[in-house]
Amino acid sequence: MPQAYVRKAVFALIISFSSLFSFSQQLKVTVSNKMDDSASVRNIVRVGDKIIYYNEIGSRDHLHYGFGWNKVRLGIEIVQRDTTGKVQKKVSLSGGDRVYGPIFTAIQKINGQVYFIYHETQEKNTVGNVMAIRINPETLELDSPKIIANIAATDYKLEYSESLQSGLRFQLIPSPDKNKYLLVLHTGDKYFFTSVLDENFNIKWNKKQEFTEEGRYNINDVTFDNAGNIYVAYRVSNAQSESSYTKDRISVRRATGKPLDLILNIQDEVAVTHIMVKPSEDKNIIHVGGFYKNRGIRWNMSGDFYAALNTSTMKLGKVQKTPFPDTLVKQFANDGWGSKRKKRWGISATLVPVLVEKADGKVAIVAEMHKSEMGTKGWFHFSGSILYAGFDKNQVYFARIPKYRVSTVNQIGDSYHLFSYKDKMILFYNDHHINMRKPMHVSPAGSNEYNVSVLAAAIIDEKGQVSRQIVLDMSKEHYLALVEEMSNLSGSRLQVPMQQIGGLGGVRDGRVYANVEIAE
């Protein structure tokens, strides 16, 4: 059995297993039951000892042809299983008819209630209301659908073009106190739709919103506070005014009154590549952070920035701008995610960033490298090294977690799960033995054979120092940790599903579960 251990007497990860496992000197896996479906179930919720998720029935092939999004119709199956993986119940929505569209569907837990969210399908470039069905987590009984965004009453439309698939954003965001929820729908033009809901998922107010200038809009991020104020971080291109083009904004929206635009002035010689907003848990602050590139640099980022937005005065504080250290850029360049050349110096902007407030109240940005390329036999999806930037007063501590995977069949287990523990960030991800034995500064070898991966943890301290350890090794049994589905059980305990993977990367029907406990 893999032994949990303490690194430098600071930290330990303790692994325990459900009744699916029997123990001896070495770990032996006994699958007492098998999942009777092999669908990707990243979109899951947990209520007590029940786990609820949904499967889509039907094909999304039309989505590959740009204009075919309004032709796709899917069936939806809600599934309940227990924590050992045994399926308890299933129910098909609308009697199993394929009447649900592909633009967005989601399952959410709202104050202990489970809701399935979907949009009313339309034949052309309009969008119907956004609907929610409450599901009893014990019986899977369904309530009548209710409107949570009354879009049909407006003239809001979707772009009838191939760019819809890349420009469409659907977000459901809780307020810090979980007493309100914000739904946002945006397609990239000057219009977007917002709906503010109470704790019972009833509409408080909703409206079609509009930006003031003509141009192509990129909403980078949206959040809102306990008072119900909405904060939209965006950029506008092809604007009539050149000065407007060079400025990034935070737009504050309310139920009544005019919008307030706050201009994020970093410096004239830099351009923002990513901007994110997140409310603080215990202060009247909206965190604003992201990445920038120096003028004249192509493709790559040059550093990060942070500012605090005071929700009482609605003013942005001074922007803290920090360039990446040379050593960090060289490491990412050696990994294939950046460049050391003068005109392209920096770290690749092809990443997925998140802004987080840690358990100690400090702020960090975590960003995983991602890109997709079309090859002769289909799409290749690359998931690479992770960039960490921890803000501490006027100091920024940078770190890099080396990882690399190319996916063709599916992308399960290719990302990470983030957990904040006191003054540390713990990042769970899949890797190979060969990489875990390498020094941190060395570029990782490819982990494309992900049926022989191990679950690893990178522990980042308050100064950006990183240590790694193998948490669980089931590579001989070809089990892969589904890190995207890891759930926080209570306190410092987490659960991770382990999925059995075939030799060519296909998903088998074997699934087991492990509990991870963090202790000092």
ROKEFI-258824 format. One line per field, with one value per residue (C-alpha): residue number from 1; residue in three letters; x, y, z. Coordinates in nm, 2 decimals, always signed. Example, Ala and Ser with C-alpha at 12.3 -4.5 7.8 and 13.67 -1.06 7.14 Angstrom:
BEGIN
resi: [1/2] .
resn: [ALA/SER] .
px: [+1.23/+1.37] .
py: [-0.45/-0.11] .
pz: [+0.78/+0.71] .
***
This chain:
BEGIN
resi: [1/2/3/4/5/6/7/8/9/10/11/12/13/14/15/16/17/18/19/20/21/22/23/24/25/26/27/28/29/30/31/32/33/34/35/36/37/38/39/40/41/42/43/44/45/46/47/48/49/50/51/52/53/54/55/56/57/58/59/60/61/62/63/64/65/66/67/68/69/70/71/72/73/74/75/76/77/78/79/80/81/82/83/84/85/86/87/88/89/90/91/92/93/94/95/96/97/98/99/100/101/102/103/104/105/106/107/108/109/110/111/112/113/114/115/116/117/118/119/120/121/122/123/124/125/126/127/128/129/130/131/132/133/134/135/136/137/138/139/140/141/142/143/144/145/146/147/148/149/150/151/152/153/154/155/156/157/158/159/160/161/162/163/164/165/166/167/168/169/170/171/172/173/174/175/176/177/178/179/180/181/182/183/184/185/186/187/188/189/190/191/192/193/194/195/196/197/198/199/200/201/202/203/204/205/206/207/208/209/210/211/212/213/214/215/216/217/218/219/220/221/222/223/224/225/226/227/228/229/230/231/232/233/234/235/236/237/238/239/240/241/242/243/244/245/246/247/248/249/250/251/252/253/254/255/256/257/258/259/260/261/262/263/264/265/266/267/268/269/270/271/272/273/274/275/276/277/278/279/280/281/282/283/284/285/286/287/288/289/290/291/292/293/294/295/296/297/298/299/300/301/302/303/304/305/306/307/308/309/310/311/312/313/314/315/316/317/318/319/320/321/322/323/324/325/326/327/328/329/330/331/332/333/334/335/336/337/338/339/340/341/342/343/344/345/346/347/348/349/350/351/352/353/354/355/356/357/358/359/360/361/362/363/364/365/366/367/368/369/370/371/372/373/374/375/376/377/378/379/380/381/382/383/384/385/386/387/388/389/390/391/392/393/394/395/396/397/398/399/400/401/402/403/404/405/406/407/408/409/410/411/412/413/414/415/416/417/418/419/420/421/422/423/424/425/426/427/428/429/430/431/432/433/434/435/436/437/438/439/440/441/442/443/444/445/446/447/448/449/450/451/452/453/454/455/456/457/458/459/460/461/462/463/464/465/466/467/468/469/470/471/472/473/474/475/476/477/478/479/480/481/482/483/484/485/486/487/488/489/490/491/492/493/494/495/496/497/498/499/500/501/502/503/504/505/506/507/508/509/510/511/512/513/514/515/516/517/518/519/520] .
resn: [MET/PRO/GLN/ALA/TYR/VAL/ARG/LYS/ALA/VAL/PHE/ALA/LEU/ILE/ILE/SER/PHE/SER/SER/LEU/PHE/SER/PHE/SER/GLN/GLN/LEU/LYS/VAL/THR/VAL/SER/ASN/LYS/MET/ASP/ASP/SER/ALA/SER/VAL/ARG/ASN/ILE/VAL/ARG/VAL/GLY/ASP/LYS/ILE/ILE/TYR/TYR/ASN/GLU/ILE/GLY/SER/ARG/ASP/HIS/LEU/HIS/TYR/GLY/PHE/GLY/TRP/ASN/LYS/VAL/ARG/LEU/GLY/ILE/GLU/ILE/VAL/GLN/ARG/ASP/THR/THR/GLY/LYS/VAL/GLN/LYS/LYS/VAL/SER/LEU/SER/GLY/GLY/ASP/ARG/VAL/TYR/GLY/PRO/ILE/PHE/THR/ALA/ILE/GLN/LYS/ILE/ASN/GLY/GLN/VAL/TYR/PHE/ILE/TYR/HIS/GLU/THR/GLN/GLU/LYS/ASN/THR/VAL/GLY/ASN/VAL/MET/ALA/ILE/ARG/ILE/ASN/PRO/GLU/THR/LEU/GLU/LEU/ASP/SER/PRO/LYS/ILE/ILE/ALA/ASN/ILE/ALA/ALA/THR/ASP/TYR/LYS/LEU/GLU/TYR/SER/GLU/SER/LEU/GLN/SER/GLY/LEU/ARG/PHE/GLN/LEU/ILE/PRO/SER/PRO/ASP/LYS/ASN/LYS/TYR/LEU/LEU/VAL/LEU/HIS/THR/GLY/ASP/LYS/TYR/PHE/PHE/THR/SER/VAL/LEU/ASP/GLU/ASN/PHE/ASN/ILE/LYS/TRP/ASN/LYS/LYS/GLN/GLU/PHE/THR/GLU/GLU/GLY/ARG/TYR/ASN/ILE/ASN/ASP/VAL/THR/PHE/ASP/ASN/ALA/GLY/ASN/ILE/TYR/VAL/ALA/TYR/ARG/VAL/SER/ASN/ALA/GLN/SER/GLU/SER/SER/TYR/THR/LYS/ASP/ARG/ILE/SER/VAL/ARG/ARG/ALA/THR/GLY/LYS/PRO/LEU/ASP/LEU/ILE/LEU/ASN/ILE/GLN/ASP/GLU/VAL/ALA/VAL/THR/HIS/ILE/MET/VAL/LYS/PRO/SER/GLU/ASP/LYS/ASN/ILE/ILE/HIS/VAL/GLY/GLY/PHE/TYR/LYS/ASN/ARG/GLY/ILE/ARG/TRP/ASN/MET/SER/GLY/ASP/PHE/TYR/ALA/ALA/LEU/ASN/THR/SER/THR/MET/LYS/LEU/GLY/LYS/VAL/GLN/LYS/THR/PRO/PHE/PRO/ASP/THR/LEU/VAL/LYS/GLN/PHE/ALA/ASN/ASP/GLY/TRP/GLY/SER/LYS/ARG/LYS/LYS/ARG/TRP/GLY/ILE/SER/ALA/THR/LEU/VAL/PRO/VAL/LEU/VAL/GLU/LYS/ALA/ASP/GLY/LYS/VAL/ALA/ILE/VAL/ALA/GLU/MET/HIS/LYS/SER/GLU/MET/GLY/THR/LYS/GLY/TRP/PHE/HIS/PHE/SER/GLY/SER/ILE/LEU/TYR/ALA/GLY/PHE/ASP/LYS/ASN/GLN/VAL/TYR/PHE/ALA/ARG/ILE/PRO/LYS/TYR/ARG/VAL/SER/THR/VAL/ASN/GLN/ILE/GLY/ASP/SER/TYR/HIS/LEU/PHE/SER/TYR/LYS/ASP/LYS/MET/ILE/LEU/PHE/TYR/ASN/ASP/HIS/HIS/ILE/ASN/MET/ARG/LYS/PRO/MET/HIS/VAL/SER/PRO/ALA/GLY/SER/ASN/GLU/TYR/ASN/VAL/SER/VAL/LEU/ALA/ALA/ALA/ILE/ILE/ASP/GLU/LYS/GLY/GLN/VAL/SER/ARG/GLN/ILE/VAL/LEU/ASP/MET/SER/LYS/GLU/HIS/TYR/LEU/ALA/LEU/VAL/GLU/GLU/MET/SER/ASN/LEU/SER/GLY/SER/ARG/LEU/GLN/VAL/PRO/MET/GLN/GLN/ILE/GLY/GLY/LEU/GLY/GLY/VAL/ARG/ASP/GLY/ARG/VAL/TYR/ALA/ASN/VAL/GLU/ILE/ALA/GLU] .
px: [+0.00/+0.14/+0.25/+0.15/+0.45/+0.55/+0.79/+1.03/+0.80/+0.55/+0.27/+0.11/-0.16/-0.34/-0.53/-0.82/-1.05/-1.41/-1.52/-1.43/-1.07/-0.92/-0.58/-0.26/+0.10/+0.03/-0.28/-0.52/-0.82/-1.15/-1.43/-1.74/-1.96/-1.92/-2.06/-2.31/-2.23/-1.90/-2.01/-1.80/-1.96/-1.76/-2.09/-2.19/-2.33/-2.32/-2.60/-2.54/-2.44/-2.60/-2.41/-2.63/-2.52/-2.67/-2.59/-2.66/-2.83/-2.77/-2.50/-2.34/-2.19/-2.37/-2.17/-1.86/-2.01/-2.04/-2.40/-2.55/-2.59/-2.97/-3.02/-2.88/-3.14/-3.04/-3.21/-3.12/-3.09/-3.05/-2.85/-2.82/-2.54/-2.40/-2.04/-1.93/-2.02/-2.33/-2.61/-2.93/-3.18/-3.22/-3.48/-3.52/-3.64/-3.94/-4.00/-3.67/-3.75/-3.46/-3.58/-3.28/-3.04/-2.66/-2.58/-2.57/-2.70/-2.58/-2.66/-2.62/-2.67/-2.84/-2.88/-2.91/-3.15/-3.05/-3.15/-3.10/-3.06/-3.13/-3.24/-3.56/-3.46/-3.55/-3.53/-3.34/-3.09/-3.30/-3.28/-3.57/-3.59/-3.34/-3.52/-3.45/-3.61/-3.57/-3.48/-3.54/-3.19/-3.34/-3.62/-3.52/-3.88/-3.90/-4.07/-4.23/-3.98/-3.95/-3.81/-3.48/-3.40/-3.70/-3.52/-3.81/-3.97/-3.68/-3.54/-3.21/-3.06/-2.77/-2.52/-2.61/-2.25/-1.96/-1.82/-2.12/-1.95/-1.64/-1.81/-2.10/-2.05/-2.30/-2.22/-2.40/-2.23/-2.31/-2.27/-2.02/-2.30/-2.48/-2.80/-2.81/-2.71/-2.62/-2.69/-2.50/-2.54/-2.31/-2.22/-1.95/-2.14/-2.24/-2.54/-2.56/-2.83/-2.82/-3.06/-3.02/-3.19/-3.27/-3.17/-3.47/-3.39/-3.66/-3.59/-3.52/-3.46/-3.33/-3.26/-3.09/-2.78/-2.59/-2.24/-2.21/-1.97/-1.98/-1.72/-1.64/-1.66/-1.47/-1.62/-1.33/-1.50/-1.81/-1.89/-2.11/-2.13/-2.37/-2.55/-2.63/-2.39/-2.26/-1.89/-1.81/-1.45/-1.42/-1.22/-1.35/-1.18/-1.25/-1.39/-1.44/-1.19/-0.83/-0.80/-1.09/-0.93/-0.63/-0.82/-0.97/-1.28/-1.47/-1.84/-2.06/-2.43/-2.72/-3.09/-3.16/-2.95/-2.68/-2.38/-2.05/-1.74/-1.41/-1.10/-0.81/-0.50/-0.19/+0.06/+0.05/+0.32/+0.14/-0.18/-0.40/-0.43/-0.65/-0.86/-1.05/-1.27/-1.36/-1.53/-1.34/-1.51/-1.48/-1.42/-1.59/-1.34/-1.35/-1.02/-0.91/-0.62/-0.47/-0.19/-0.04/+0.21/+0.45/+0.39/+0.57/+0.57/+0.37/+0.17/+0.32/+0.26/+0.51/+0.38/+0.08/-0.12/-0.35/-0.58/-0.85/-1.19/-1.35/-1.73/-1.81/-1.65/-1.65/-1.29/-1.00/-0.69/-0.34/-0.25/+0.04/+0.22/+0.50/+0.70/+0.78/+1.13/+1.38/+1.42/+1.05/+1.01/+1.31/+1.14/+0.81/+1.00/+1.18/+0.85/+0.72/+0.49/+0.69/+0.98/+1.32/+1.35/+1.36/+1.05/+0.85/+0.99/+0.74/+0.50/+0.23/-0.11/-0.28/-0.39/-0.70/-0.65/-0.85/-0.83/-0.86/-0.87/-0.68/-0.78/-0.54/-0.71/-0.43/-0.49/-0.33/-0.37/-0.35/-0.33/-0.29/-0.15/-0.40/-0.42/-0.58/-0.45/-0.60/-0.40/-0.44/-0.64/-0.84/-0.80/-0.51/-0.56/-0.25/-0.26/+0.07/+0.26/+0.08/+0.17/+0.12/+0.13/+0.08/+0.02/+0.15/+0.14/+0.38/+0.55/+0.45/+0.58/+0.58/+0.59/+0.56/+0.43/+0.57/+0.31/+0.24/-0.03/-0.17/-0.52/-0.70/-0.97/-1.09/-0.96/-1.07/-0.82/-0.60/-0.65/-0.62/-0.81/-0.71/-0.74/-0.65/-0.52/-0.41/-0.13/-0.07/-0.22/-0.24/-0.28/-0.38/-0.30/-0.20/+0.16/+0.40/+0.67/+0.94/+0.84/+0.80/+1.16/+1.29/+1.40/+1.14/+1.32/+1.35/+1.09/+0.84/+0.82/+0.48/+0.22/+0.01/-0.03/-0.26/-0.37/-0.05/-0.07/-0.03/-0.22/+0.03/+0.01/+0.20/+0.22/+0.29/+0.38/+0.33/+0.67/+0.60/+0.82/+0.69/+0.72/+0.56/+0.46/+0.27/-0.06/-0.19/-0.04/-0.29/-0.11/-0.06/-0.44/-0.48/-0.68/-0.67/-0.77/-1.06/-0.92/-1.19/-1.44/-1.26/-1.50/-1.43/-1.60/-1.55/-1.27/-0.94/-1.10/-1.15/-1.28/-1.13/-1.29/-1.05/-1.16/-1.02/-0.87/-0.81/-0.48/-0.58/-0.72/-1.08/-1.29/-1.38/-1.67/-1.46/-1.46/-1.35/-1.32/-1.04/-1.05/-0.77/-0.71/-0.47/-0.29/+0.01] .
py: [+0.00/+0.35/+0.51/+0.86/+1.05/+1.38/+1.60/+1.79/+1.72/+1.98/+1.81/+1.48/+1.33/+1.04/+0.80/+0.58/+0.38/+0.28/-0.09/-0.14/-0.21/-0.49/-0.45/-0.65/-0.56/-0.42/-0.24/-0.47/-0.33/-0.53/-0.38/-0.49/-0.32/-0.14/+0.18/+0.08/+0.39/+0.53/+0.89/+1.18/+1.31/+1.62/+1.81/+1.65/+1.75/+1.59/+1.59/+1.39/+1.04/+1.09/+1.19/+1.33/+1.39/+1.38/+1.21/+1.36/+1.12/+1.19/+1.34/+1.68/+1.62/+1.92/+2.15/+2.07/+2.24/+2.59/+2.68/+2.35/+2.44/+2.50/+2.15/+1.95/+1.80/+1.59/+1.37/+1.42/+1.14/+1.22/+0.96/+0.90/+0.69/+0.64/+0.72/+0.37/+0.42/+0.20/+0.35/+0.38/+0.55/+0.70/+0.93/+1.06/+1.42/+1.48/+1.11/+1.05/+1.28/+1.46/+1.81/+1.98/+2.20/+2.19/+2.56/+2.51/+2.26/+2.23/+2.08/+2.28/+2.25/+2.56/+2.57/+2.19/+2.18/+2.02/+2.20/+2.10/+2.41/+2.43/+2.68/+2.66/+2.56/+2.78/+2.72/+3.02/+3.27/+3.35/+3.20/+3.11/+3.14/+2.98/+2.72/+2.52/+2.20/+2.12/+1.75/+1.57/+1.42/+1.12/+1.02/+1.20/+1.33/+1.64/+1.97/+2.17/+2.38/+2.74/+3.04/+3.18/+3.41/+3.57/+3.62/+3.55/+3.88/+4.07/+4.09/+3.93/+3.71/+3.48/+3.52/+3.29/+3.21/+2.98/+3.22/+3.15/+2.84/+3.02/+3.35/+3.21/+3.24/+3.10/+3.15/+3.09/+3.26/+3.27/+3.57/+3.54/+3.49/+3.24/+3.44/+3.54/+3.39/+3.56/+3.41/+3.57/+3.50/+3.67/+3.60/+3.86/+4.15/+4.47/+4.29/+4.05/+3.92/+3.91/+3.75/+3.79/+3.51/+3.47/+3.17/+2.98/+3.04/+3.30/+3.60/+3.92/+4.11/+4.04/+4.25/+4.27/+4.48/+4.69/+4.84/+5.20/+5.17/+4.99/+4.71/+4.35/+4.28/+4.01/+3.96/+3.81/+3.75/+3.84/+3.83/+4.01/+4.10/+4.05/+4.37/+4.24/+4.47/+4.30/+4.35/+4.28/+4.27/+4.32/+4.45/+4.61/+4.59/+4.78/+5.07/+5.41/+5.57/+5.45/+5.56/+5.33/+5.04/+5.06/+5.06/+4.77/+4.82/+4.70/+4.77/+4.79/+4.70/+4.74/+4.67/+5.04/+5.34/+5.39/+5.16/+5.27/+5.21/+5.19/+5.20/+4.98/+5.19/+4.98/+5.16/+5.29/+5.05/+4.73/+4.55/+4.33/+3.97/+3.83/+4.01/+3.84/+3.96/+3.79/+3.91/+3.89/+3.66/+3.90/+4.25/+4.50/+4.43/+4.29/+4.14/+4.23/+4.04/+3.90/+3.91/+4.16/+4.18/+4.46/+4.65/+4.50/+4.15/+3.90/+3.61/+3.59/+3.75/+3.96/+3.96/+3.98/+4.25/+4.30/+4.58/+4.60/+4.75/+4.91/+4.84/+5.13/+5.40/+5.21/+5.31/+5.10/+5.10/+5.13/+4.85/+4.63/+4.52/+4.26/+4.12/+3.75/+3.66/+3.55/+3.21/+3.15/+3.25/+3.02/+2.72/+2.77/+2.83/+2.50/+2.33/+2.47/+2.73/+3.05/+3.21/+3.35/+3.55/+3.92/+4.00/+3.72/+3.71/+3.58/+3.30/+3.17/+3.33/+3.01/+2.93/+2.90/+3.12/+3.14/+3.41/+3.26/+3.39/+3.15/+3.03/+3.29/+3.58/+3.63/+3.63/+3.40/+3.34/+2.97/+2.92/+2.59/+2.59/+2.47/+2.45/+2.25/+2.17/+2.00/+1.70/+1.46/+1.23/+1.48/+1.72/+1.71/+1.87/+1.98/+2.03/+2.17/+2.33/+2.53/+2.89/+3.01/+3.38/+3.45/+3.81/+3.92/+4.30/+4.44/+4.11/+3.84/+3.48/+3.28/+2.91/+2.65/+2.29/+2.09/+1.87/+1.77/+1.56/+1.52/+1.39/+1.26/+1.02/+1.22/+1.48/+1.32/+1.36/+1.61/+1.91/+1.96/+2.02/+2.31/+2.31/+2.59/+2.47/+2.74/+2.93/+2.66/+2.58/+2.21/+2.12/+1.76/+1.64/+1.33/+1.26/+0.97/+0.82/+0.94/+1.30/+1.27/+1.16/+1.46/+1.79/+2.06/+2.28/+2.00/+1.99/+1.71/+1.41/+1.35/+1.17/+1.07/+0.71/+0.82/+0.47/+0.44/+0.77/+0.84/+1.09/+1.36/+1.67/+1.99/+2.18/+2.55/+2.74/+3.11/+3.20/+3.01/+2.71/+2.38/+2.03/+1.72/+1.38/+1.08/+1.06/+0.74/+0.49/+0.26/+0.26/-0.11/-0.15/+0.13/+0.36/+0.73/+0.99/+1.21/+1.52/+1.74/+1.55/+1.56/+1.69/+1.84/+1.63/+1.82/+2.02/+1.88/+1.57/+1.51/+1.23/+1.14/+0.90/+0.66/+0.56/+0.25/+0.34/+0.11/+0.08/+0.33/+0.58/+0.46/+0.47/+0.13/+0.07/+0.02/+0.30/+0.32/+0.60/+0.71/+0.96/+1.20/+1.36/+1.65/+1.66/+1.82] .
pz: [+0.00/-0.08/+0.24/+0.32/+0.46/+0.61/+0.40/+0.63/+0.93/+0.80/+0.61/+0.54/+0.32/+0.47/+0.23/+0.33/+0.11/+0.09/+0.13/-0.23/-0.11/+0.09/+0.26/+0.29/+0.27/-0.07/-0.19/-0.36/-0.54/-0.54/-0.75/-0.57/-0.82/-1.16/-1.29/-1.55/-1.77/-1.89/-1.96/-1.84/-1.52/-1.44/-1.37/-1.04/-0.70/-0.37/-0.11/+0.21/+0.10/-0.25/-0.56/-0.84/-1.20/-1.55/-1.88/-2.23/-2.47/-2.84/-3.07/-3.07/-3.42/-3.57/-3.34/-3.55/-3.85/-3.71/-3.79/-3.66/-3.29/-3.33/-3.48/-3.19/-2.96/-2.66/-2.41/-2.04/-1.78/-1.41/-1.22/-0.84/-0.69/-0.35/-0.24/-0.33/-0.69/-0.70/-0.91/-0.70/-0.93/-1.28/-1.43/-1.78/-1.83/-2.06/-2.08/-2.26/-2.55/-2.71/-2.67/-2.49/-2.67/-2.64/-2.57/-2.19/-1.94/-1.58/-1.25/-0.93/-0.56/-0.42/-0.04/-0.02/-0.32/-0.65/-0.97/-1.34/-1.56/-1.93/-2.20/-2.40/-2.75/-3.04/-3.41/-3.52/-3.36/-3.06/-2.71/-2.49/-2.12/-1.89/-1.69/-1.37/-1.25/-0.88/-0.81/-0.49/-0.42/-0.23/-0.47/-0.79/-0.81/-1.03/-0.96/-1.24/-1.44/-1.33/-1.52/-1.37/-1.66/-1.85/-2.18/-2.41/-2.29/-2.45/-2.80/-2.69/-2.96/-3.01/-3.29/-3.57/-3.67/-3.60/-3.34/-3.12/-2.98/-2.88/-2.77/-2.57/-2.19/-1.94/-1.58/-1.25/-0.96/-0.59/-0.37/-0.09/+0.17/-0.06/-0.03/-0.39/-0.73/-1.05/-1.39/-1.69/-2.06/-2.31/-2.68/-2.75/-2.88/-2.69/-2.52/-2.24/-2.00/-1.62/-1.38/-1.00/-0.80/-0.43/-0.21/-0.33/-0.70/-0.75/-0.98/-0.79/-1.11/-1.46/-1.76/-2.10/-2.05/-2.30/-2.32/-2.43/-2.72/-3.05/-3.08/-3.01/-2.64/-2.45/-2.10/-1.92/-1.58/-1.38/-1.01/-0.76/-0.39/-0.11/-0.19/-0.54/-0.73/-1.04/-1.15/-1.52/-1.62/-1.99/-2.29/-2.61/-2.95/-3.27/-3.07/-3.24/-3.00/-3.00/-2.63/-2.54/-2.72/-2.49/-2.17/-1.97/-1.76/-1.46/-1.52/-1.21/-1.27/-1.03/-1.04/-1.09/-1.19/-1.45/-1.49/-1.35/-1.56/-1.37/-1.60/-1.51/-1.58/-1.55/-1.76/-2.12/-2.23/-2.14/-2.26/-2.04/-2.16/-1.88/-1.61/-1.33/-1.04/-0.71/-0.39/-0.06/+0.19/+0.49/+0.36/+0.13/-0.14/-0.49/-0.59/-0.94/-1.09/-1.41/-1.66/-1.90/-2.18/-2.27/-2.59/-2.88/-2.74/-2.95/-2.81/-2.46/-2.12/-1.94/-1.58/-1.35/-1.17/-0.88/-0.75/-0.48/-0.56/-0.26/-0.27/-0.04/-0.25/-0.58/-0.64/-0.77/-0.56/-0.70/-0.95/-0.84/-1.15/-1.13/-1.42/-1.44/-1.32/-1.59/-1.43/-1.44/-1.81/-1.90/-1.73/-1.91/-2.23/-2.19/-2.12/-2.46/-2.30/-2.36/-2.53/-2.43/-2.75/-2.70/-2.92/-2.78/-2.42/-2.17/-2.08/-2.31/-2.29/-2.39/-2.03/-1.81/-1.50/-1.18/-0.91/-0.56/-0.20/+0.02/+0.36/+0.52/+0.33/+0.08/-0.30/-0.56/-0.94/-1.05/-1.43/-1.63/-1.98/-2.24/-2.62/-2.89/-3.24/-3.53/-3.66/-3.95/-3.73/-3.53/-3.24/-3.00/-2.66/-2.47/-2.09/-1.95/-1.66/-1.40/-1.31/-0.95/-0.84/-0.47/-0.36/-0.02/+0.03/-0.22/-0.29/-0.54/-0.50/-0.83/-0.87/-1.14/-1.13/-1.42/-1.60/-1.96/-2.13/-2.48/-2.51/-2.82/-2.70/-2.40/-2.15/-1.82/-1.55/-1.74/-1.52/-1.14/-0.81/-0.59/-0.22/+0.02/+0.36/+0.61/+0.44/+0.18/-0.16/-0.25/-0.61/-0.69/-1.04/-1.24/-1.33/-1.40/-1.18/-1.42/-1.37/-0.99/-0.97/-1.17/-1.01/-1.02/-1.27/-1.53/-1.81/-1.77/-2.00/-2.17/-1.97/-2.28/-2.15/-1.88/-1.79/-1.59/-1.40/-1.03/-0.82/-0.72/-0.49/-0.52/-0.19/-0.23/+0.08/+0.15/-0.01/-0.33/-0.24/-0.39/-0.27/-0.44/-0.33/-0.47/-0.30/-0.46/-0.70/-0.88/-1.21/-1.22/-1.21/-1.47/-1.25/-1.32/-1.06/-1.19/-1.03/-1.19/-0.99/-0.65/-0.38/-0.04/+0.22/+0.54/+0.69/+0.55/+0.40/+0.02/-0.20/-0.54/-0.79/-0.96/-1.31/-1.48/-1.82/-2.12/-2.31/-2.58/-2.33/-2.35/-2.03/-1.88/-1.64/-1.33/-1.07/-0.71/-0.45/-0.21/+0.07/+0.12/+0.47/+0.52/+0.85/+1.01] .
***
